[in-house]
Amino acid sequence: YIGALYNGKIDIIDETNLPAKYEFVPPSELSQLQAKIDVIQQSGTVPANGKVSLAFTFIPRQLGPLEIVQYIRVFGNEEPPIPFIIKALSVGPKVSFSKEKINFMRVKVLTKTTHQLVITNESIIPASFTTFVESNGDVFRVSQNEGVIAPHSSITLDVIAYLDDTITFKGRLAFAF
């Protein structure tokens, strides 16, 4: 999920009879736009014929597929830095609605009629939203035009009709997450 913290690790293996000093190469500007990557131990030594696990954290900053190449430099080695790739599919919050359609049916003119709509955030990140109503006339409104739904929680919105004529009114409640 975009904005969520993930942990990873990469193993650095030294197959020589000499210890190897390593350094994590800082992320490029492009990588920093895609995700925030922090390595816990930026540099260190791998023992001869040994292994070191390098822990890192990863927070996606963009939606969609991510493929970020990072590098580890080994000192005393004339080869270019060793690449490793972090792959992820970054998605936004997953939300569900208690109803797909709200039908007020027959209501009294000049009387406020309310239906409730429950929105559930099924993800591990907050879900920010904005609502707007598209209708012929100013007869429909929603109790909350914007807000944030905490991870794994729900909110209830009132969808309100206040009809000022005896004709049929139609509207569409839209959400932007």
C-alpha positions as CSV (number, residue, x, y, z in Angstrom):
1,Y,0.0,0.0,0.0
2,I,1.2,3.5,-0.8
3,G,2.6,5.2,2.3
4,A,2.9,1.9,4.3
5,L,6.2,0.8,5.9
6,Y,7.7,-2.5,4.7
7,N,10.8,-4.2,5.9
8,G,13.3,-6.1,3.8
9,K,16.8,-7.5,3.9
10,I,19.5,-8.3,1.5
11,D,22.4,-10.7,2.2
12,I,25.9,-9.7,1.3
13,I,28.1,-12.8,1.0
14,D,31.9,-12.7,0.9
15,E,33.3,-15.8,-0.9
16,T,36.9,-14.7,-0.5
17,N,39.5,-15.4,2.3
18,L,39.6,-11.6,3.1
19,P,37.1,-9.4,4.8
20,A,35.2,-7.0,2.6
21,K,34.1,-3.5,3.5
22,Y,30.8,-2.4,2.0
23,E,28.8,0.8,1.7
24,F,25.2,1.3,0.6
25,V,25.0,3.8,-2.3
26,P,22.4,6.5,-1.5
27,P,19.2,6.3,-3.6
28,S,19.0,8.4,-6.8
29,E,16.5,11.3,-7.0
30,L,14.2,9.2,-9.2
31,S,14.3,6.4,-6.6
32,Q,13.4,8.9,-3.9
33,L,10.4,10.0,-5.8
34,Q,9.1,6.4,-6.1
35,A,9.8,5.3,-2.6
36,K,11.6,6.2,0.6
37,I,14.3,3.6,1.2
38,D,16.4,3.6,4.4
39,V,19.1,1.1,5.2
40,I,19.7,0.5,8.8
41,Q,23.4,0.0,8.6
42,Q,24.8,2.1,5.8
43,S,28.3,0.6,5.8
44,G,30.2,-2.2,7.5
45,T,32.4,-5.2,7.0
46,V,31.6,-8.7,5.8
47,P,33.9,-11.3,7.4
48,A,36.0,-13.5,5.2
49,N,33.9,-16.4,3.8
50,G,31.0,-14.9,5.7
51,K,27.6,-13.2,5.3
52,V,26.0,-10.0,6.6
53,S,22.2,-9.3,6.4
54,L,21.5,-5.7,5.5
55,A,18.1,-4.6,6.8
56,F,16.1,-1.9,5.0
57,T,12.8,-0.1,5.1
58,F,10.7,0.7,2.1
59,I,7.7,3.2,1.9
60,P,6.1,3.5,-1.6
61,R,5.4,7.1,-2.6
62,Q,3.8,6.4,-6.0
63,L,1.0,4.2,-7.2
64,G,1.6,1.4,-9.6
65,P,4.4,-1.1,-10.3
66,L,7.7,0.0,-8.9
67,E,11.1,-1.4,-9.8
68,I,13.9,0.4,-8.0
69,V,17.6,-0.4,-8.5
70,Q,19.9,0.2,-5.6
71,Y,23.6,-0.4,-5.2
72,I,26.1,-1.6,-2.7
73,R,29.7,-0.6,-3.2
74,V,32.5,-3.0,-2.1
75,F,35.7,-1.2,-1.3
76,G,38.9,-2.5,-2.9
77,N,36.9,-4.0,-5.7
78,E,37.4,-2.5,-9.2
79,E,34.0,-3.8,-10.3
80,P,31.1,-1.3,-10.4
81,P,28.7,-1.3,-7.4
82,I,26.6,-4.4,-7.0
83,P,23.0,-3.8,-8.0
84,F,19.9,-5.1,-6.2
85,I,16.3,-4.6,-7.2
86,I,13.3,-3.8,-5.1
87,K,10.0,-4.6,-6.8
88,A,6.6,-3.7,-5.6
89,L,3.1,-3.0,-6.7
90,S,1.9,0.1,-4.8
91,V,-1.9,0.4,-4.4
92,G,-4.2,2.9,-2.7
93,P,-6.7,2.0,0.1
94,K,-9.3,-0.7,-0.5
95,V,-12.7,0.5,0.5
96,S,-16.2,-1.0,0.3
97,F,-19.7,0.4,0.5
98,S,-22.7,-0.9,2.3
99,K,-24.9,-0.1,-0.7
100,E,-24.3,0.3,-4.4
101,K,-27.5,2.3,-5.0
102,I,-29.6,4.5,-2.8
103,N,-33.2,4.8,-3.9
104,F,-35.4,7.2,-2.0
105,M,-38.5,6.0,-3.7
106,R,-41.5,8.2,-2.8
107,V,-40.8,11.0,-0.3
108,K,-42.8,13.9,1.0
109,V,-42.0,17.2,-0.7
110,L,-40.3,19.8,1.5
111,T,-39.4,17.1,4.0
112,K,-35.8,16.0,4.8
113,T,-35.3,12.2,4.1
114,T,-32.1,10.5,5.0
115,H,-30.5,7.2,4.1
116,Q,-27.2,6.0,5.6
117,L,-24.2,4.7,3.7
118,V,-21.4,2.9,5.5
119,I,-17.9,3.1,4.0
120,T,-15.3,0.6,5.3
121,N,-11.6,0.9,4.8
122,E,-10.3,-2.6,4.5
123,S,-6.6,-1.6,4.2
124,I,-3.7,-1.0,6.4
125,I,-3.4,2.7,5.4
126,P,-5.8,5.6,6.0
127,A,-8.3,6.4,3.2
128,S,-8.8,10.1,2.5
129,F,-11.9,10.9,0.6
130,T,-13.9,13.7,-1.0
131,T,-17.5,13.5,-2.0
132,F,-19.6,15.5,-4.4
133,V,-23.2,15.1,-5.7
134,E,-24.1,15.4,-9.3
135,S,-27.9,16.0,-9.7
136,N,-30.5,18.0,-11.5
137,G,-31.2,20.6,-8.9
138,D,-29.8,21.1,-5.4
139,V,-32.0,18.5,-3.8
140,F,-29.4,15.9,-2.6
141,R,-26.5,16.4,-0.3
142,V,-24.2,14.3,1.9
143,S,-23.5,14.9,5.6
144,Q,-19.7,14.9,5.2
145,N,-17.9,16.2,2.0
146,E,-14.4,15.0,3.0
147,G,-12.7,13.0,5.6
148,V,-10.3,10.2,6.5
149,I,-11.2,6.7,7.3
150,A,-8.7,5.0,9.7
151,P,-7.3,1.6,8.7
152,H,-9.7,-1.3,9.2
153,S,-12.5,0.9,10.3
154,S,-15.8,2.4,9.0
155,I,-17.7,5.6,8.9
156,T,-21.4,6.3,8.3
157,L,-22.5,9.1,6.0
158,D,-26.0,10.4,5.8
159,V,-27.3,10.9,2.2
160,I,-30.0,13.5,2.4
161,A,-32.8,14.3,0.0
162,Y,-34.9,17.5,0.3
163,L,-37.2,17.7,-2.6
164,D,-38.9,20.9,-3.6
165,D,-41.1,19.6,-6.4
166,T,-43.2,16.6,-7.2
167,I,-41.1,15.5,-10.2
168,T,-38.6,12.7,-10.2
169,F,-35.1,13.7,-9.2
170,K,-32.0,11.7,-10.0
171,G,-28.5,12.2,-8.7
172,R,-25.1,10.6,-8.4
173,L,-22.9,10.5,-5.3
174,A,-19.2,10.4,-6.4
175,F,-16.2,9.7,-4.2
176,A,-12.5,10.5,-4.8
177,F,-10.0,8.5,-2.7
